[in-house]
Amino acid sequence: VYMGSWGSLGGGNGAFGSALGISVSPTGTVLLADSQNHQVQMFTEAGAFVDQFGSLGIAPGEFDYPRGVTANADSLVYVADTNNHAVRSIDTATGAVTTVAGTGQLGWPPAAGLLDDVRLNSPWGLTLRNGRLWVAMAGFHQIWVIELGAGIATPVVGSGREGVDNGSLVEAALAQPSGVAFDAAGRLFFADSESSSIRWADVLGEGGSTGLLAGSDENLFDFGDEDGTGAAAKLQHPLGIVWDEVSGDLIIADTYNSKLKRIDPATGESITYLGGDQGWRDGADPLFYEPGGLAISGRHLYVADTNNHVIRHVELTTGDTTTL
């Protein structure tokens, strides 16, 4: 089944703009943040269109360039509504859109607050863990946590200063974090897009710190396309990240290199997995065009192939790629 086209603004039934975020719900629904069309679209894992939500705006039922999306076991969908500087939720049973956190106004300086009056700044990626919503707050250069039960939002990782410095959670300098993913042990990994690196943060214990996993920690302009270990690897503006529980690897969308790469969390070794030159080719030797978001479900990897305006499917046991 083919879905997707070089769609014009407005979307509908699989005509995508620039799709940047993708996720698979616990019930097996593929969720797509169709950013340029200001919508969230839903499909089955077989590629059948299910539903779509949103249009341009801040009012209930509207979004402005959503980038990240995830869902809980009750199929309540959370959306990083980037240009509205808010996190929203969608009740997929009724279609109702609710603002979870944010006022719709850009915040600065970063400050914790109650969900109905806290000011956020360009939320991008997000993930759920144990009832808490972890948000890559790209505009603040921080990782935030939204305590859904307590009704507060708090910066957890990053000082708010843009940079590449590691250290304690509150002193580290991040650079436009985007995708976020946990491993089984509870370590948070994030694609730090402007520093072209993958970094980690120990956020669940006491006295947490941050560190570099792969990519440069020299400055914001040290990027490239080289396999290697730790700082010897070179990436260029990675956006998406998932943890593969079977292999134990992280899979990242090395966006500006139009590649998918695997990184060993234990060693920091980064190797090219799929992709090469910009393009659109299926099969065992696929091509992508600046892939943005990634989602994983068992041995199925879903790719928001942003500049091709399509969803791709990778069978992880074989590496075979198809356009969903």
Disulfide bonds with the S-S distance in Angstrom:
none
